[in-house]
């Protein structure tokens, strides 16, 4: 069988490509730009093309899978329709896969990758041998976002964007939280809650549902008639950081820091125990987990030597791109490094998100001592076209944050090639031990190797 993936460089699409490779399919794919992930797929046997052209589709292609960001006039998609090749979106293809497994889905607007990884490791410790598809590279999965298991269990990260998770029919699910996110698709919080209710309804009639009581929108749903209907017959388990005895017990085994990660681990603990996994195996999984790619990931040290000053400044990568995630991440770093100067280098992700959550963004960086703002990363297929020029950008965000009381020191930097010199001068002038956090969901990650070179 031959499958072609349009937008194969995405973290979810690349995991699906690895699944097809593991099943002996002939896999080809295309994406707009080259990346290390695409090179990994090439090394594993996929045929990768840079750029979208109709002749990228091989003769005899049986299936075309494409990302939800793919435009209808994409030449490969148009060619697949002309040839009458079966086409599926990424969530449709993953949805087909979930129907052949006992699926465990990890959902929520924040914390999906971490909870997916922890759940997968708990099943591995319990010898349940799951297949795993996750939205991050996990060191304990050989540094990949996919693992082929030999059992009936499938552990997946269930994304809510464009109602992707409504294609999945899990036996068990964990919802970490509900927040105002993906507002270029969802009109408001009520629309997001409605989608989560539909997702809950997809759960097996005798399924397991684990919910975060500390998430106000989730807790408020508890008393709604639609929620009662969606959860009828299912095993409902709530968790909260207010369960102090259990959270302290978990904290002793957890290697990742921050209350948000403690909450994630607590949810996974409740889910794993409901699946029949022994407590000792859950704690072994927590002890093994060192974090995921771009989730508070230590990448190395920025070395500074000038005059008699010699310093090694730790540099972290983090995927946070929503105000809630930013606040939680900076709070965790403050807890970990109480005496260090915290320097956050942030690249906003998607103009529409910045516009609709502008007020929330202005208060998201209070946990940093210094903030360097890069220009917005424009997301292909998600930015509005044919409208007046975007009026709220990184420059305007810097101005708004400066007006706050006790605001961090702020620098707007439209030229990222000057970042290394700017960071060094910041650290040298203050002569203080510092921590640098490279933050955002765009290509800010590509700047980190340049700092460490």
ABEGO torsion letter per residue (X at the ends): XBBBBBGAABAAAAAAAAAAAAAGBBBBBBBABBBAAAAAAAAAGBBBBBEBBAAABBBGBABBBBBAABBAABAAAAAAAAAGBBBBBAAAAAAAAAAABBBBBBBEABGAAAAAAAAAAAAAAAGAGBBBBBABBBAAAGGBABBBBABABBBBBBBABGGAAAABBBABBBBABBBBBGAAABABAAAAAAAAAAAAAABBAABBBBBBAABAAAAAAAABAAAAAAABGBBBBBBBAABAAAAAAAAAABABBEAAAAAAAAAAAAAAAAAGBBAAAAAAAAAABAEBBGBGBBAEBBBBBBEABBBBBBBBBBABABAAAAAAAAAAAAAABAABBBBBBBBBBEAAAAAAAAAAAAAAAAABABBBBBBBBBBBGABBBGBBBBABBAAAAAAAAAABBGBBBBBBBABAAAAAAAAAAAAAAAGBBBBBBBBEABAAAAAAAAAAX
